[in-house]
């Protein structure tokens, strides 16, 4: 057996969990924070048989595709006037997931 840790953005969490559940994967969610832009994340733990690991990862990839988002960076001084501040919209890549797979020595569910 394997234990899959998938760290996903909160924006993707529901879609990922629904897709995994529809594929008959059992998922445990842990709230977590960190990463780029300091947005909330969820860490999903999925215990599965060795032969289903690739199916699980493909489901996660499908639901957590990377995409561009426009965000505004910190204001900066523009021109010679100290009272003139500008912000600049910047495209950043969001989405995706961080996935780790480890051997699971024992798994019990009551």
TIRO-2110 file (N, C-alpha, C; in Angstrom, 1 decimal):
// TIRO-2110
0.8, -1.2, 0.0, N, 1, A
0.0, 0.0, 0.0, CA, 1, A
0.9, 1.2, 0.0, C, 1, A
0.3, 2.3, -0.5, N, 2, A
1.0, 3.6, -0.5, CA, 2, A
0.1, 4.7, 0.2, C, 2, A
0.7, 5.7, 0.7, N, 3, A
0.1, 6.9, 1.2, CA, 3, A
0.5, 8.0, 0.3, C, 3, A
-0.5, 8.7, -0.2, N, 4, A
-0.3, 9.8, -1.1, CA, 4, A
-0.7, 11.1, -0.3, C, 4, A
0.2, 12.0, -0.3, N, 5, A
0.0, 13.3, 0.3, CA, 5, A
-0.1, 14.3, -0.9, C, 5, A
-1.3, 15.0, -1.0, N, 6, A
-1.4, 15.9, -2.1, CA, 6, A
-1.8, 17.3, -1.5, C, 6, A
-0.9, 18.3, -1.7, N, 7, A
-1.1, 19.6, -1.2, CA, 7, A
-1.7, 20.4, -2.3, C, 7, A
-3.0, 20.9, -2.1, N, 8, A
-3.7, 21.6, -3.2, CA, 8, A
-4.2, 22.9, -2.6, C, 8, A
-4.5, 23.8, -3.5, N, 9, A
-5.0, 25.1, -3.1, CA, 9, A
-6.5, 24.9, -2.6, C, 9, A
-6.9, 25.7, -1.7, N, 10, A
-8.3, 25.7, -1.2, CA, 10, A
-9.3, 25.8, -2.4, C, 10, A
-8.9, 26.6, -3.4, N, 11, A
-9.8, 26.8, -4.6, CA, 11, A
-10.1, 25.5, -5.3, C, 11, A
-9.2, 24.5, -5.2, N, 12, A
-9.3, 23.3, -5.9, CA, 12, A
-9.8, 22.1, -5.1, C, 12, A
-9.8, 22.3, -3.8, N, 13, A
-10.0, 21.3, -2.8, CA, 13, A
-11.3, 20.5, -3.0, C, 13, A
-12.4, 21.2, -3.2, N, 14, A
-13.7, 20.5, -3.4, CA, 14, A
-13.8, 19.7, -4.6, C, 14, A
-13.3, 20.2, -5.7, N, 15, A
-13.3, 19.5, -7.0, CA, 15, A
-12.4, 18.3, -6.9, C, 15, A
-11.2, 18.4, -6.3, N, 16, A
-10.3, 17.3, -6.2, CA, 16, A
-10.9, 16.2, -5.3, C, 16, A
-11.5, 16.5, -4.2, N, 17, A
-12.1, 15.6, -3.3, CA, 17, A
-13.3, 14.9, -4.0, C, 17, A
-14.1, 15.6, -4.6, N, 18, A
-15.3, 15.0, -5.3, CA, 18, A
-14.8, 14.0, -6.4, C, 18, A
-13.8, 14.4, -7.2, N, 19, A
-13.3, 13.5, -8.2, CA, 19, A
-12.7, 12.3, -7.7, C, 19, A
-11.9, 12.4, -6.6, N, 20, A
-11.3, 11.3, -6.0, CA, 20, A
-12.3, 10.3, -5.4, C, 20, A
-13.3, 10.9, -4.7, N, 21, A
-14.4, 10.1, -4.1, CA, 21, A
-15.2, 9.4, -5.2, C, 21, A
-15.4, 10.0, -6.4, N, 22, A
-16.1, 9.3, -7.4, CA, 22, A
-15.3, 8.2, -8.0, C, 22, A
-14.0, 8.2, -7.9, N, 23, A
-13.1, 7.1, -8.3, CA, 23, A
-12.9, 6.1, -7.2, C, 23, A
-13.6, 6.3, -6.1, N, 24, A
-13.6, 5.4, -4.9, CA, 24, A
-12.3, 5.4, -4.2, C, 24, A
-11.7, 6.6, -4.1, N, 25, A
-10.5, 6.8, -3.3, CA, 25, A
-11.1, 7.4, -2.0, C, 25, A
-10.6, 7.0, -0.8, N, 26, A
-10.9, 7.6, 0.4, CA, 26, A
-9.9, 8.7, 0.8, C, 26, A
-10.4, 9.8, 1.1, N, 27, A
-9.6, 11.0, 1.3, CA, 27, A
-9.8, 11.6, 2.7, C, 27, A
-8.7, 11.9, 3.4, N, 28, A
-8.7, 12.7, 4.6, CA, 28, A
-8.1, 14.0, 4.3, C, 28, A
-8.8, 15.1, 4.8, N, 29, A
-8.3, 16.5, 4.5, CA, 29, A
-7.7, 17.1, 5.8, C, 29, A
-6.6, 17.7, 5.6, N, 30, A
-6.0, 18.5, 6.7, CA, 30, A
-5.8, 20.0, 6.2, C, 30, A
-6.3, 20.9, 7.0, N, 31, A
-6.1, 22.3, 6.6, CA, 31, A
-4.6, 22.7, 6.8, C, 31, A
-4.1, 23.4, 5.9, N, 32, A
-2.7, 23.9, 6.0, CA, 32, A
-2.5, 25.2, 5.3, C, 32, A
-1.4, 25.9, 5.6, N, 33, A
-1.2, 27.2, 4.9, CA, 33, A
0.3, 27.2, 4.4, C, 33, A
0.5, 28.3, 3.7, N, 34, A
1.9, 28.5, 3.2, CA, 34, A
1.9, 28.5, 1.7, C, 34, A
3.1, 28.5, 1.1, N, 35, A
3.2, 28.5, -0.3, CA, 35, A
3.2, 29.9, -0.9, C, 35, A
3.1, 30.0, -2.2, N, 36, A
3.1, 31.2, -2.9, CA, 36, A
1.9, 32.0, -2.7, C, 36, A
2.0, 33.3, -2.5, N, 37, A
0.9, 34.2, -2.2, CA, 37, A
0.3, 34.0, -0.8, C, 37, A
0.8, 33.1, 0.0, N, 38, A
0.3, 32.8, 1.3, CA, 38, A
-1.2, 32.5, 1.3, C, 38, A
-1.6, 31.8, 0.3, N, 39, A
-3.0, 31.4, 0.3, CA, 39, A
-3.2, 30.1, 1.0, C, 39, A
-4.5, 29.8, 1.4, N, 40, A
-4.7, 28.6, 2.1, CA, 40, A
-4.6, 27.4, 1.3, C, 40, A
-4.1, 26.3, 1.9, N, 41, A
-4.0, 25.0, 1.2, CA, 41, A
-4.7, 24.0, 2.0, C, 41, A
-4.9, 22.9, 1.3, N, 42, A
-5.4, 21.7, 2.0, CA, 42, A
-4.4, 20.5, 1.7, C, 42, A
-4.1, 19.8, 2.7, N, 43, A
-3.3, 18.6, 2.5, CA, 43, A
-4.2, 17.4, 2.5, C, 43, A
-4.3, 16.7, 1.4, N, 44, A
-5.1, 15.5, 1.3, CA, 44, A
-4.3, 14.2, 1.5, C, 44, A
-4.8, 13.3, 2.3, N, 45, A
-4.1, 12.1, 2.5, CA, 45, A
-4.9, 11.0, 1.9, C, 45, A
-4.3, 10.2, 1.0, N, 46, A
-5.1, 9.1, 0.4, CA, 46, A
-4.3, 7.8, 0.5, C, 46, A
-4.9, 6.8, 1.1, N, 47, A
-4.2, 5.5, 1.2, CA, 47, A
-4.8, 4.7, 0.1, C, 47, A
-3.9, 4.0, -0.7, N, 48, A
-4.4, 3.2, -1.8, CA, 48, A
-3.4, 2.1, -2.1, C, 48, A
-3.9, 1.1, -2.9, N, 49, A
-3.1, 0.0, -3.4, CA, 49, A
-2.1, 0.5, -4.4, C, 49, A
-0.9, -0.1, -4.4, N, 50, A
0.2, 0.3, -5.3, CA, 50, A
-0.3, 0.5, -6.7, C, 50, A
-1.1, -0.4, -7.2, N, 51, A
-1.5, -0.3, -8.7, CA, 51, A
-2.5, 0.8, -9.0, C, 51, A
-3.0, 1.5, -7.9, N, 52, A
-3.9, 2.6, -8.2, CA, 52, A
-3.3, 4.0, -8.0, C, 52, A
-2.0, 4.0, -7.7, N, 53, A
-1.3, 5.3, -7.4, CA, 53, A
-1.4, 6.2, -8.6, C, 53, A
-1.0, 5.7, -9.8, N, 54, A
-1.0, 6.5, -11.0, CA, 54, A
-2.4, 7.1, -11.3, C, 54, A
-3.5, 6.2, -11.1, N, 55, A
-4.8, 6.7, -11.4, CA, 55, A
-5.2, 7.9, -10.4, C, 55, A
-4.8, 7.8, -9.2, N, 56, A
-5.0, 8.8, -8.2, CA, 56, A
-4.3, 10.1, -8.6, C, 56, A
-3.1, 10.0, -9.0, N, 57, A
-2.3, 11.2, -9.3, CA, 57, A
-2.9, 11.8, -10.6, C, 57, A
-3.3, 11.0, -11.5, N, 58, A
-3.9, 11.6, -12.8, CA, 58, A
-5.2, 12.4, -12.4, C, 58, A
-6.0, 11.8, -11.5, N, 59, A
-7.2, 12.5, -11.1, CA, 59, A
-6.9, 13.9, -10.5, C, 59, A
-5.8, 13.9, -9.6, N, 60, A
-5.4, 15.1, -9.0, CA, 60, A
-4.9, 16.1, -10.0, C, 60, A
-4.1, 15.7, -10.9, N, 61, A
-3.6, 16.6, -12.0, CA, 61, A
-4.7, 17.2, -12.8, C, 61, A
-5.7, 16.4, -13.1, N, 62, A
-6.8, 16.8, -14.0, CA, 62, A
-7.6, 18.0, -13.3, C, 62, A
-7.8, 17.9, -12.0, N, 63, A
-8.6, 18.8, -11.2, CA, 63, A
-7.8, 20.0, -10.8, C, 63, A
-6.4, 19.9, -10.8, N, 64, A
-5.6, 21.0, -10.2, CA, 64, A
-4.7, 21.6, -11.3, C, 64, A
-5.2, 21.7, -12.5, N, 65, A
-4.4, 22.3, -13.6, CA, 65, A
-3.9, 23.7, -13.3, C, 65, A
-2.7, 24.0, -13.7, N, 66, A
-2.1, 25.3, -13.5, CA, 66, A
-2.8, 26.3, -14.5, C, 66, A
-3.0, 27.5, -14.0, N, 67, A
-3.6, 28.6, -14.8, CA, 67, A
-3.0, 29.9, -14.4, C, 67, A
-3.2, 30.9, -15.2, N, 68, A
-2.7, 32.3, -14.9, CA, 68, A
-3.8, 33.1, -14.2, C, 68, A
-3.3, 33.9, -13.2, N, 69, A
-4.2, 34.8, -12.5, CA, 69, A
-3.5, 36.1, -12.5, C, 69, A
-4.2, 37.2, -12.7, N, 70, A
-3.7, 38.6, -12.6, CA, 70, A
-3.8, 39.0, -11.1, C, 70, A
-2.7, 39.4, -10.6, N, 71, A
-2.6, 40.0, -9.2, CA, 71, A
-1.9, 41.3, -9.2, C, 71, A
-2.2, 42.1, -8.2, N, 72, A
-1.5, 43.4, -8.1, CA, 72, A
-0.4, 43.4, -7.1, C, 72, A
0.8, 43.8, -7.5, N, 73, A
1.9, 43.8, -6.6, CA, 73, A
1.9, 45.0, -5.7, C, 73, A
2.8, 45.1, -4.8, N, 74, A
2.9, 46.2, -3.8, CA, 74, A
3.0, 47.5, -4.6, C, 74, A
2.5, 48.6, -4.0, N, 75, A
2.6, 49.9, -4.7, CA, 75, A
4.1, 50.3, -4.7, C, 75, A
4.4, 51.1, -5.7, N, 76, A
5.7, 51.7, -5.8, CA, 76, A
5.6, 53.1, -6.1, C, 76, A
6.7, 53.9, -5.8, N, 77, A
6.7, 55.3, -6.1, CA, 77, A
6.8, 55.5, -7.6, C, 77, A
6.0, 56.4, -8.2, N, 78, A
6.0, 56.6, -9.6, CA, 78, A
6.4, 58.1, -9.9, C, 78, A
7.3, 58.3, -10.8, N, 79, A
7.7, 59.7, -11.1, CA, 79, A
8.5, 60.3, -10.0, C, 79, A
8.5, 61.7, -10.0, N, 80, A
9.3, 62.4, -9.1, CA, 80, A
8.5, 62.8, -7.9, C, 80, A
7.2, 62.7, -7.9, N, 81, A
6.4, 63.1, -6.7, CA, 81, A
6.3, 61.9, -5.8, C, 81, A
6.7, 62.2, -4.5, N, 82, A
6.6, 61.2, -3.5, CA, 82, A
5.2, 60.8, -3.1, C, 82, A
4.2, 61.6, -3.5, N, 83, A
2.8, 61.3, -3.2, CA, 83, A
2.1, 60.4, -4.3, C, 83, A
2.8, 60.1, -5.4, N, 84, A
2.3, 59.4, -6.5, CA, 84, A
2.7, 57.9, -6.4, C, 84, A
1.7, 57.1, -6.1, N, 85, A
2.0, 55.6, -6.0, CA, 85, A
1.2, 54.9, -7.2, C, 85, A
1.9, 53.9, -7.7, N, 86, A
1.3, 53.1, -8.8, CA, 86, A
1.3, 51.6, -8.4, C, 86, A
0.4, 50.9, -8.9, N, 87, A
0.4, 49.4, -8.7, CA, 87, A
0.5, 48.8, -10.1, C, 87, A
1.0, 47.7, -10.2, N, 88, A
1.2, 47.1, -11.5, CA, 88, A
0.6, 45.7, -11.5, C, 88, A
-0.4, 45.4, -12.4, N, 89, A
-0.9, 44.1, -12.5, CA, 89, A
0.1, 43.1, -13.0, C, 89, A
0.2, 42.0, -12.4, N, 90, A
1.2, 41.0, -12.8, CA, 90, A
0.6, 39.6, -12.9, C, 90, A
0.8, 38.9, -14.0, N, 91, A
0.3, 37.6, -14.1, CA, 91, A
1.1, 36.6, -13.3, C, 91, A
0.5, 35.7, -12.5, N, 92, A
1.2, 34.7, -11.8, CA, 92, A
0.5, 33.4, -12.1, C, 92, A
1.3, 32.3, -12.0, N, 93, A
0.7, 31.0, -12.2, CA, 93, A
0.2, 30.4, -10.9, C, 93, A
-1.0, 30.0, -10.9, N, 94, A
-1.6, 29.4, -9.7, CA, 94, A
-2.1, 28.0, -10.1, C, 94, A
-2.5, 27.3, -9.0, N, 95, A
-3.0, 25.9, -9.3, CA, 95, A
-1.9, 24.9, -9.1, C, 95, A
-2.2, 23.8, -9.7, N, 96, A
-1.2, 22.7, -9.5, CA, 96, A
-1.3, 22.1, -8.2, C, 96, A
-0.5, 21.1, -7.9, N, 97, A
-0.5, 20.4, -6.6, CA, 97, A
0.9, 19.9, -6.4, C, 97, A
1.2, 19.7, -5.1, N, 98, A
2.4, 19.0, -4.7, CA, 98, A
2.0, 17.7, -4.2, C, 98, A
2.6, 16.6, -4.8, N, 99, A
2.2, 15.2, -4.5, CA, 99, A
3.4, 14.4, -4.0, C, 99, A
3.2, 13.8, -2.9, N, 100, A
4.3, 12.9, -2.4, CA, 100, A
3.7, 11.5, -2.2, C, 100, A
4.4, 10.5, -2.5, N, 101, A
3.9, 9.1, -2.3, CA, 101, A
5.0, 8.4, -1.4, C, 101, A
4.5, 7.8, -0.4, N, 102, A
5.3, 7.0, 0.6, CA, 102, A
4.7, 5.6, 0.8, C, 102, A
5.6, 4.7, 1.2, N, 103, A
5.1, 3.4, 1.5, CA, 103, A
4.3, 3.4, 2.8, C, 103, A
3.3, 2.6, 2.8, N, 104, A
2.4, 2.6, 4.0, CA, 104, A
2.5, 1.2, 4.6, C, 104, A
3.0, 1.1, 5.8, N, 105, A
3.3, -0.2, 6.4, CA, 105, A
2.0, -0.9, 6.8, C, 105, A
1.0, 0.0, 7.4, N, 106, A
-0.2, -0.6, 7.9, CA, 106, A
-1.3, 0.4, 7.8, C, 106, A
-2.5, -0.1, 7.4, N, 107, A
-3.6, 0.8, 7.3, CA, 107, A
-4.9, 0.1, 7.8, C, 107, A
-5.5, 0.7, 8.8, N, 108, A
-6.8, 0.1, 9.4, CA, 108, A
-7.8, 1.2, 9.4, C, 108, A
-9.0, 0.8, 9.1, N, 109, A
-10.1, 1.8, 9.2, CA, 109, A
-11.2, 1.1, 10.1, C, 109, A
-11.7, 1.8, 11.1, N, 110, A
-12.7, 1.3, 12.0, CA, 110, A
-14.0, 2.0, 11.8, C, 110, A
END
